[in-house]
Amino acid sequence: MLAITEPAIRASFVNCTQGEAKRLAVPVDLETYPWDDLDFLGWRDPAAPQRAYLVAETDDGPIGVALRVAPQQTGRVRRSMCSFCLTTHTGDGVSLMTARKAGREGRQGNSVGAYVCSDLACSLYVRGRKDAGRRIEETLTLTEKIDRTSGHLAAFLRRVTE
């Protein structure tokens, strides 16, 4: 992913108003991100843990999506799999994140959801730059894993923008 500026991030959001995009918490340390290793920029709002955001490059330019994070179930140790990168995590490493649909459908309350790495670090897990514990053995190359993750993300973004 190419490095992206704060104004470009704010302008990319498709499922919130301009005022909401202006007020959302953008990471202050964008210059420190490993842009070459990212397929998308994802972050959680430190002041509001139930909010998360992702921005991805598309053929039409960057698309940003505001997400709501479902509360975690407590009491049981479980293993869950991210629907973008297929990384498995124990405990609260995967969260249900929902995005209000763009346009009229979103204003009517329609949304789409996916189980995603809670820290939105899918790109780093796929590349082995971040450890999630035990990984499922695969015969795919790194390029194939990256393409698969990008495809799952693109399908999610299509569902948000349809």
C-alpha positions in Angstrom: 0.0 0.0 0.0 1.2 3.5 -0.7 1.5 5.9 2.2 -1.6 7.9 2.7 -2.1 11.3 4.3 -4.6 12.3 7.0 -6.7 14.5 4.6 -6.8 11.6 2.0 -7.9 9.2 4.8 -10.7 11.5 5.9 -11.9 12.0 2.3 -12.0 8.2 1.6 -14.8 7.2 3.9 -17.9 6.0 2.1 -20.2 5.0 4.9 -20.2 8.0 7.2 -20.9 11.7 6.8 -18.2 14.3 6.1 -18.7 15.6 9.7 -18.2 12.1 11.1 -15.1 11.6 8.9 -13.7 14.9 10.1 -14.1 13.9 13.8 -12.8 10.4 13.7 -9.5 9.6 15.3 -6.8 9.1 12.7 -3.5 7.6 13.8 -1.0 10.4 14.6 2.1 8.3 13.7 1.3 7.5 10.1 4.9 8.1 9.0 6.0 5.1 11.2 3.6 2.6 9.5 5.2 -0.3 7.4 3.4 0.8 4.2 5.2 -1.7 2.0 3.8 -4.5 4.2 0.2 -3.3 4.4 -2.6 -4.3 2.1 -4.9 -1.9 3.9 -4.6 0.6 6.8 -6.6 -0.5 9.8 -6.9 0.8 13.3 -9.0 1.0 16.4 -10.1 4.2 18.1 -8.1 4.3 21.4 -10.8 6.6 23.0 -13.7 4.4 21.8 -12.7 0.7 21.6 -16.0 -0.2 19.9 -14.9 1.9 16.8 -12.5 0.7 14.1 -11.6 2.0 10.7 -10.0 0.6 7.6 -8.8 2.3 4.4 -7.9 0.2 1.3 -6.5 1.1 -2.1 -8.8 0.3 -5.0 -8.9 1.0 -8.7 -11.2 3.9 -7.9 -8.8 5.3 -5.3 -8.8 4.8 -1.5 -12.0 3.6 0.2 -12.4 4.1 3.9 -15.0 2.2 6.0 -16.0 3.0 9.6 -16.7 -0.2 11.6 -18.4 -1.1 14.8 -16.8 -3.7 17.0 -19.1 -6.1 18.7 -18.5 -6.7 22.5 -16.4 -9.8 23.2 -17.9 -12.9 24.8 -16.1 -13.5 28.1 -15.6 -16.7 30.1 -14.7 -19.1 27.3 -11.4 -19.6 25.7 -12.0 -20.1 22.0 -10.2 -20.1 18.7 -11.5 -18.0 15.9 -10.4 -17.3 12.4 -10.3 -14.0 10.6 -12.4 -13.9 7.4 -9.9 -11.6 5.6 -6.5 -13.3 6.2 -7.6 -16.7 7.7 -5.3 -16.2 10.7 -6.5 -18.1 13.8 -6.4 -16.4 17.2 -7.4 -17.5 20.7 -9.4 -15.4 23.1 -10.4 -12.0 21.8 -8.0 -11.9 18.8 -10.9 -11.9 16.3 -13.9 -9.6 16.6 -17.2 -9.2 14.7 -16.9 -5.9 12.9 -19.9 -4.4 11.2 -20.0 -1.6 8.6 -23.0 0.5 7.8 -23.6 0.2 4.1 -22.8 3.2 1.9 -25.6 5.4 0.5 -29.3 5.0 0.9 -29.1 1.5 2.3 -26.8 2.6 5.1 -29.2 5.5 6.0 -31.9 2.9 6.2 -29.9 1.0 8.8 -28.5 -1.8 6.6 -25.0 -3.1 7.5 -22.6 -5.9 6.6 -20.2 -7.7 9.0 -17.1 -9.9 9.1 -15.0 -11.6 11.7 -11.7 -9.8 11.5 -8.4 -9.7 13.4 -9.2 -7.4 16.4 -6.1 -5.3 15.8 -6.7 -5.1 12.0 -3.1 -6.3 11.4 -4.1 -8.9 8.8 -1.3 -7.8 6.4 1.4 -8.3 9.1 0.0 -11.8 10.1 0.0 -13.0 6.5 3.6 -11.8 6.0 4.8 -13.3 9.3 5.7 -9.8 10.6 3.4 -10.3 13.6 2.8 -13.6 15.5 -0.7 -14.9 16.2 0.5 -18.1 17.8 -0.1 -21.4 16.0 -0.7 -21.0 12.3 -2.4 -23.5 10.0 0.1 -25.1 7.6 -0.6 -24.1 4.0 1.1 -24.8 0.7 0.3 -21.4 -0.7 3.1 -19.0 -1.5 3.2 -15.6 0.2 2.0 -13.9 -2.9 -1.0 -16.3 -3.1 -1.8 -15.6 0.6 -1.6 -11.8 0.0 -3.9 -12.1 -3.1 -6.4 -14.2 -1.1 -6.5 -11.6 1.7 -6.9 -8.8 -0.8 -9.7 -10.7 -2.5 -11.6 -11.2 0.8 -11.1 -7.5 1.7 -12.3 -6.4 -1.8 -15.4 -8.6 -1.5 -16.2 -7.1 1.9 -15.8 -3.5 0.5 -18.1 -4.4 -2.5 -20.8 -5.5 0.0 -20.4 -2.2 1.8 -20.6 -0.1 -1.3 -23.2 -2.0 -3.4 
